[in-house]
Amino acid sequence: MRFIESDATLLQAILFGCGSSSVRLNSVLNTLVSLEREMLSFAEFDGGLARLQAGGLVTFDSGLVTPTTDALDIAAEISRHDGCPDDFCIRLAKVLASWPLENVGPRGYTTGALSSADYDKAFA
């Protein structure tokens, strides 16, 4: 399994939304809106969080997402280049394309912390 394109968008929103501290899930979605990104589907959002966590790029606990040192190091390297937020996301997607991702058990890539109904209620 590999990261998908929306995972780069999600990680960008996490990084831009909180820097190196933790951020609530609704703040991540607000950052997506401010970046003028399409809203992620529940599957993209929940699966993306699970893939980013499996890849060691974020931790997820009690509704808070925190980027790891690896994610912050990637962001620092990408930020050294001039460019707009779209360029950042493109570069981030290229890094994720070669980033190792642990295999996950039979549940697949899901946090199990949100249901699609909860997602719709909280972020609609």
KEKE-3310 file (N, C-alpha, C; in steps of 0.2 Angstrom, whole numbers, plus 5000, padded with zeros to 4 digits):
npx = (5004:5002:5004:4991:4986:4977:4982:4994:4988:4981:4991:4998:4988:4987:5000:5001:4991:4994:5008:5021:5013:4999:4983:4966:4953:4943:4950:4959:4951:4946:4958:4960:4950:4954:4965:4960:4956:4948:4935:4939:4933:4925:4931:4944:4949:4948:4955:4967:4972:4975:4984:4995:4998:5002:5013:5022:5021:5012:5004:4989:4977:4963:4956:4965:4978:4995:5010:5024:5042:5048:5039:5039:5053:5052:5044:5051:5062:5055:5050:5061:5062:5056:5040:5022:5008:5002:5013:5020:5012:5013:5027:5027:5019:5027:5037:5030:5027:5038:5039:5041:5028:5019:5012:4995:4983:4969:4958:4961:4966:4961:4956:4947:4941:4932:4915:4907:4895:4897:4908:4901:4892:4900:4908:4901)
npy = (4994:5011:5029:5040:5053:5063:5061:5069:5082:5082:5081:5092:5102:5099:5102:5116:5120:5119:5120:5114:5109:5101:5099:5101:5090:5097:5109:5106:5103:5116:5123:5116:5122:5135:5134:5133:5120:5106:5098:5084:5068:5057:5044:5048:5057:5050:5038:5044:5050:5038:5032:5041:5041:5027:5028:5035:5049:5057:5058:5052:5056:5055:5064:5074:5079:5077:5082:5072:5072:5068:5072:5086:5088:5085:5095:5106:5105:5105:5118:5126:5129:5141:5146:5143:5138:5127:5122:5117:5106:5098:5095:5088:5077:5070:5067:5058:5048:5040:5036:5025:5014:5006:4990:4987:4980:4968:4977:4988:5004:5014:5025:5021:5029:5038:5039:5038:5046:5053:5061:5068:5076:5083:5091:5095)
npz = (5000:4997:5000:4996:4984:4991:5004:5005:5004:5016:5025:5023:5027:5041:5045:5041:5049:5062:5064:5074:5085:5092:5084:5082:5074:5067:5065:5056:5045:5043:5039:5027:5020:5020:5012:5000:4996:4990:4999:5009:5007:5019:5019:5013:5023:5035:5032:5027:5039:5046:5037:5037:5051:5051:5043:5052:5052:5058:5075:5082:5093:5104:5096:5093:5082:5079:5071:5068:5072:5060:5050:5052:5049:5035:5030:5033:5025:5012:5013:5011:4998:4986:4983:4981:4991:4984:4977:4988:4992:4980:4981:4993:4990:4981:4990:4999:4990:4990:5003:5016:5021:5034:5034:5037:5048:5046:5047:5039:5032:5044:5057:5066:5075:5071:5065:5049:5050:5061:5056:5046:5053:5062:5053:5042)
capx = (5000:5006:5000:4987:4987:4974:4986:4998:4984:4979:4997:4999:4983:4990:5007:4999:4986:4997:5015:5023:5009:4993:4978:4959:4951:4940:4955:4962:4947:4946:4964:4959:4946:4958:4970:4956:4956:4942:4934:4940:4928:4926:4936:4950:4951:4950:4960:4973:4975:4978:4990:5000:5000:5006:5020:5026:5021:5008:5001:4982:4974:4958:4953:4970:4983:5001:5015:5030:5048:5049:5034:5042:5059:5050:5041:5057:5066:5051:5049:5067:5061:5051:5034:5015:5005:5001:5020:5022:5008:5016:5033:5025:5016:5033:5041:5026:5027:5043:5040:5038:5021:5018:5006:4990:4979:4963:4953:4963:4968:4956:4958:4942:4939:4926:4911:4905:4890:4901:4912:4896:4889:4905:4912:4897)
capy = (5000:5018:5035:5043:5061:5067:5061:5075:5087:5081:5082:5100:5105:5097:5106:5123:5122:5118:5120:5108:5107:5097:5102:5097:5088:5103:5114:5103:5105:5124:5124:5114:5127:5141:5133:5132:5113:5102:5095:5077:5063:5054:5039:5051:5060:5045:5034:5048:5050:5031:5030:5046:5038:5021:5030:5038:5056:5060:5054:5054:5053:5059:5070:5078:5076:5080:5080:5070:5075:5066:5076:5093:5088:5085:5102:5111:5104:5108:5125:5129:5131:5146:5143:5144:5132:5122:5119:5113:5100:5094:5092:5084:5071:5067:5063:5053:5043:5035:5036:5019:5014:5000:4987:4988:4974:4967:4983:4992:5010:5018:5026:5018:5035:5042:5036:5043:5050:5058:5066:5072:5080:5088:5094:5097)
capz = (5000:4996:5001:4990:4983:4996:5010:5005:5005:5023:5029:5022:5031:5047:5046:5041:5054:5069:5065:5078:5090:5091:5081:5082:5068:5064:5063:5050:5039:5042:5035:5020:5017:5019:5007:4994:4994:4990:5006:5008:5009:5025:5018:5012:5029:5040:5029:5027:5046:5047:5033:5040:5057:5050:5040:5057:5051:5063:5080:5083:5100:5107:5092:5091:5077:5080:5067:5071:5069:5053:5046:5053:5045:5028:5029:5033:5018:5007:5014:5009:4991:4985:4980:4984:4994:4979:4976:4994:4991:4975:4983:4998:4987:4979:4996:5001:4985:4991:5010:5018:5024:5037:5032:5043:5049:5042:5046:5033:5035:5047:5063:5070:5080:5068:5060:5043:5052:5065:5052:5043:5058:5064:5048:5036)
cpx = (5004:5001:4997:4988:4983:4978:4991:4994:4982:4985:4998:4994:4985:4996:5005:4995:4989:5004:5018:5019:5003:4988:4971:4957:4948:4944:4958:4958:4946:4952:4963:4955:4950:4963:4967:4956:4949:4941:4935:4934:4930:4932:4943:4953:4953:4955:4967:4976:4978:4984:4996:5002:5004:5013:5024:5026:5017:5006:4994:4979:4969:4956:4959:4975:4989:5006:5021:5036:5050:5045:5037:5048:5057:5048:5046:5061:5062:5050:5055:5066:5055:5045:5027:5013:5004:5008:5022:5019:5011:5022:5032:5023:5022:5037:5037:5026:5032:5044:5037:5032:5020:5012:5001:4986:4973:4958:4955:4966:4962:4958:4953:4939:4933:4922:4909:4900:4893:4904:4907:4894:4894:4908:4908:4896)
cpy = (5006:5023:5037:5050:5065:5066:5067:5081:5088:5083:5089:5104:5104:5102:5113:5125:5122:5119:5114:5106:5103:5102:5098:5095:5094:5108:5112:5105:5112:5126:5122:5119:5133:5140:5132:5125:5111:5099:5088:5073:5060:5048:5042:5054:5055:5040:5037:5048:5043:5030:5035:5043:5031:5023:5034:5046:5060:5055:5057:5051:5058:5065:5075:5075:5080:5078:5077:5074:5074:5071:5084:5093:5089:5092:5107:5111:5107:5115:5129:5132:5136:5143:5144:5137:5126:5118:5115:5107:5096:5091:5087:5077:5067:5063:5057:5047:5038:5034:5029:5019:5007:4997:4987:4981:4973:4973:4988:4999:5014:5019:5023:5023:5038:5038:5041:5048:5055:5064:5071:5078:5085:5093:5097:5105)
cpz = (5000:4999:4995:4990:4989:5003:5010:5006:5013:5027:5029:5027:5039:5049:5046:5046:5061:5070:5068:5083:5088:5088:5081:5075:5064:5062:5057:5044:5038:5038:5028:5016:5015:5013:5000:4991:4994:4997:5005:5010:5016:5024:5017:5019:5034:5038:5029:5034:5047:5044:5036:5047:5056:5047:5045:5056:5055:5069:5080:5089:5102:5103:5091:5087:5079:5075:5071:5069:5062:5048:5046:5049:5037:5026:5029:5027:5012:5007:5011:5001:4990:4982:4984:4987:4990:4977:4982:4993:4986:4977:4989:4995:4984:4984:4998:4996:4987:4999:5012:5023:5027:5034:5038:5042:5045:5042:5041:5037:5037:5054:5068:5075:5077:5064:5054:5046:5057:5061:5049:5047:5060:5059:5042:5036)
residu = (MET:ARG:PHE:ILE:GLU:SER:ASP:ALA:THR:LEU:LEU:GLN:ALA:ILE:LEU:PHE:GLY:CYS:GLY:SER:SER:SER:VAL:ARG:LEU:ASN:SER:VAL:LEU:ASN:THR:LEU:VAL:SER:LEU:GLU:ARG:GLU:MET:LEU:SER:PHE:ALA:GLU:PHE:ASP:GLY:GLY:LEU:ALA:ARG:LEU:GLN:ALA:GLY:GLY:LEU:VAL:THR:PHE:ASP:SER:GLY:LEU:VAL:THR:PRO:THR:THR:ASP:ALA:LEU:ASP:ILE:ALA:ALA:GLU:ILE:SER:ARG:HIS:ASP:GLY:CYS:PRO:ASP:ASP:PHE:CYS:ILE:ARG:LEU:ALA:LYS:VAL:LEU:ALA:SER:TRP:PRO:LEU:GLU:ASN:VAL:GLY:PRO:ARG:GLY:TYR:THR:THR:GLY:ALA:LEU:SER:SER:ALA:ASP:TYR:ASP:LYS:ALA:PHE:ALA)
# end
